[in-house]
Amino acid sequence: MRTPAAPSPFVFIAVCALMLLTSAAWVHAGDKEDAEKAASALAYDQEAEGFNIRAELTTRQLEPKLGKATRMQLYKGNEYCFCVAVPKNSGVHITGAVLDLEGKPAGEILPVLDGWGFVLFYKPKKTGMYMVAIHQTEKGKRKEVPVSMVTGYK
């Protein structure tokens, strides 16, 4: 009867690496869900204020030194709210603005006390393509995190 051979060091290292990568993916997936839940909670509050919240939720990676900008078609006569959040326990603080047609920051921001999110309100004077710019502030930790945005209008 033959006894099984011990696994080679290569197999052992490969299995350990796979376990580390898999656990990192789970942590990352959890962070994404946390950011989405936080943004949705902010949107829920705005729905109570009469905003129609769009069904789609956008989630992207936000780097410490490079912000994110999302191009959006906004219409004159509507008031918009942009509910933006990173995972609450990330320690990252964020801020943002709507860039008007001339590229100037605009909008009224309502930040969350702990810095992990904000609601940005904007009523365009003209219909057109605008940018919603988001970036990390110096107050919190500086690291790559998922950032989620939910939009609404009335």
N, C-alpha and C positions, 0 to 999 in steps of 0.2 A: 504494500500500500504506500502510495506517495504522500508526503506531507506538503502542504502548500508553502511556497517560498515567501519570504518576507517581502513587502513592497520595496521597490527601489527608492532611493532618496529623491529621485526626480518625481516619482508619483506622489510621494509625501508632500513635497514642496508645491506641486501643482494643485493638490487638494486643498492645502492651506491657503494658497493664493485665491482659489475659487471661493472659499468660505469668506475671506476678507472682502473680496469684490462684491459678493452677494449681500453681505451685511451692509456695506456702504450704499448699495442700491436701495436697500430697505430704508435706511436712514434718510436718504435723499427723497424717496417716495413719500415718506412721512412728513418731511419738511414741505413738500409741494402741497400735500393735503392740508397741512396746517395753514399755509399761506392762503389757500383757496377758501378754507373755512373762515378765516379772519376777514377776508375781503367780502365774503358773502354776508357775514354778520353786519358789517358796516352798511352793505347794500340793503339789508333787511330794515335797518333803522330809517333809511331814506325812502323806502317804499311806504312806510307809515307816514312820511311827510308828503306823499302824493306823487312821487317819482315812479315812472314806469321803468322797471329794471329789465334790461335785456337778458335773455336766457344764456348767452355765451359768456364764458369767463376766460380771460386770457392769462396764461402763466408762462413766464420766461425767467431765465437766469439773470440776476442783477449782480454785476461785478463791482468791487469796491471803488475802482478808479474810473469806471466807465458807466455812465447811466444808460437808461433805456428810453427810447422815444417811440411812441406809437402814433401813426398817422390816422386821423379820423375825419370823416365828412360830418360837419356840423351845420345845422340849419338856423338861419335867422328866425327869431321868434320863439325858439325852444330854449329852455334852461336845462343844462346838463349837470350831472354829478358823476364823478369818477371816484370809485371806492377802491383804494389801493392798499395792499398789505403784504408784509413779509411774515414768516413764522413768528408768533408772539415771543417765543423763548429764544430766538436767535441772537438777541442783543443788538441787532442792527437797527439803526434809526434812518428813516427815509423822509424825503420831502419831494415836492413836484410842483409843476405849473403847466398851464396851457400856453403854448406859444402861438400868438395870434398870426395873422396873415403877413405881418412884417417881421415875425420872428421874436417879438418882444414877449416876455413872461406876463401872463395875465391870470385872472381867476382869483377866487376867494378860497383859501385853504383852511380846513378845520382839522388840525393834527390830533392824533391820539396821544394822550398824556405820556405813555411809555415810549413813543417814537416809532412803533412798529407799523403804523399805518396812518392814513389820512383820507379825508373826503375833500375833493376839489370841486368847487362849483364854478360854472362859467355860462354866460349868456352871450353868444356871438352877435355882433352888430351886422355881420354879413354872412351869407352862406358861403362855405368854402372848405378847403382842406386845412385842418389844424393839426398840431402835434401836442401830445401829452407827454411831457418829459418827467422822468423819475430818476432820482439819484440818492445815494447814501450820504448822510451828513457825518460830520466829524465827531458828533456826540457819542455815537454808539460804536460797537465793534465794526471793523472793516473786514468783511469776508464775502465770498460768493454765496448768494442765497436765492431761492425762488421768490419772485414777486408776482402777485396776482392782481388783476384789475377787473372790476365789474362796472358797467356803465348804466346810467339811467337818464331819463329825460322827462320833462313835463312842459 
